[in-house]
Amino acid sequence: MPERDPKKFDPARAHVLDAPERERYLPTDQLVALLELQGDETVVDYGAGTGRVSRAAAAALGDSGQVIPVDESPEMFARLREALADDPRTRPLHITDNHVPLPDGCADRILAANLLHEVRGESALTEMRRLLGGAGAFVLIVDWERGRDRDSGPPDELLYTAAEAGEELRAAGLVPDVLDAGLPFHFAVKATREDG
Ligand SMILES: C[S@@+](CC[C@H](N)C(=O)[O-])C[C@H]1O[C@@H](n2cnc3c(N)ncnc32)[C@H](O)[C@@H]1O
């Protein structure tokens, strides 16, 4: 069997993404609130995992809005599709090599929760920039922050600080704004297109 990439989420731990205690340090409603949805947006949930946040974001949309959860892991994608099968406002897509089969500028919001450290060295942020629309559209990156005092989450050596995340976004042609989200273990950065 090929060796697992240590920075990538292990699908055998998928239950952790749905654990109720996660609400204590990363409330789903707070993530959705940070997306500032009006109801008619197209939201791409990049690295959607089990679809926990996708489902909550879809519930905040009206009939003209949609959430497109994407994931590269075949195991996670199978779970995602099953978890969201009853939700007509979601349209899960399996992706490979950071190629999302959607047109340029189609996304009003792109959420990447607990993903950034898994895509270090990949073209994920460039792909997000391609997908991102113009005025009012933004990417929301939320991830475990290196250096926070905690006893769960990925090892510190895999993680970014908020400032480093901002540099990665800038390198991908996005303009970062570090938010004061008050999360105990995570940073939150909102980013728009340089030319948006
Ligand atoms: C730690 S989980 C987070 C899941 C979800 N965002 C959440 O907060 O519950 C990271 C997910 O991103 C997926 N992933 C990692 N790299 C990816 C990539 N380059 N493209 C798409 N999905 C990716 C993994 O398969 C995994 O399901």
The ligand as a MOL file (V3000), in Angstrom:
LIG
                    3D

  0  0  0     0  0            999 V3000
M  V30 BEGIN CTAB
M  V30 COUNTS 27 29 0 0 0
M  V30 BEGIN ATOM
M  V30 1 C -9.2450 18.1700 8.2210 0
M  V30 2 S -10.4520 17.8020 6.9970 0 CHG=1
M  V30 3 C -11.5490 19.1980 7.1910 0
M  V30 4 C -12.9350 18.9400 6.6690 0
M  V30 5 C -13.9260 20.0930 6.7440 0
M  V30 6 N -13.4560 21.2700 6.0670 0
M  V30 7 C -14.2630 20.4280 8.1610 0
M  V30 8 O -13.7970 21.4700 8.6610 0
M  V30 9 O -14.9910 19.6560 8.7940 0 CHG=-1
M  V30 10 C -9.6130 18.2160 5.4720 0
M  V30 11 C -10.3200 17.6740 4.2460 0
M  V30 12 O -9.7020 18.2570 3.0940 0
M  V30 13 C -9.5260 17.2480 2.1050 0
M  V30 14 N -8.4160 17.6830 1.2430 0
M  V30 15 C -7.1020 17.7470 1.5370 0
M  V30 16 N -6.4030 18.2280 0.5030 0
M  V30 17 C -7.3000 18.4880 -0.4810 0
M  V30 18 C -7.1920 19.0090 -1.7970 0
M  V30 19 N -6.0240 19.3770 -2.3160 0
M  V30 20 N -8.3050 19.0990 -2.5430 0
M  V30 21 C -9.5230 18.7570 -2.0200 0
M  V30 22 N -9.6870 18.2390 -0.7780 0
M  V30 23 C -8.5820 18.1260 -0.0100 0
M  V30 24 C -9.2840 15.9880 2.8970 0
M  V30 25 O -9.5550 14.8240 2.1250 0
M  V30 26 C -10.2270 16.1580 4.0720 0
M  V30 27 O -11.4880 15.6220 3.8070 0
M  V30 END ATOM
M  V30 BEGIN BOND
M  V30 1 1 1 2
M  V30 2 1 2 3
M  V30 3 1 2 10
M  V30 4 1 3 4
M  V30 5 1 4 5
M  V30 6 1 5 6
M  V30 7 1 5 7
M  V30 8 2 7 8
M  V30 9 1 7 9
M  V30 10 1 10 11
M  V30 11 1 11 12
M  V30 12 1 11 26
M  V30 13 1 12 13
M  V30 14 1 13 14
M  V30 15 1 13 24
M  V30 16 1 14 15
M  V30 17 1 14 23
M  V30 18 2 15 16
M  V30 19 1 16 17
M  V30 20 1 17 18
M  V30 21 2 17 23
M  V30 22 1 18 19
M  V30 23 2 18 20
M  V30 24 1 20 21
M  V30 25 2 21 22
M  V30 26 1 22 23
M  V30 27 1 24 25
M  V30 28 1 24 26
M  V30 29 1 26 27
M  V30 END BOND
M  V30 END CTAB
M  END
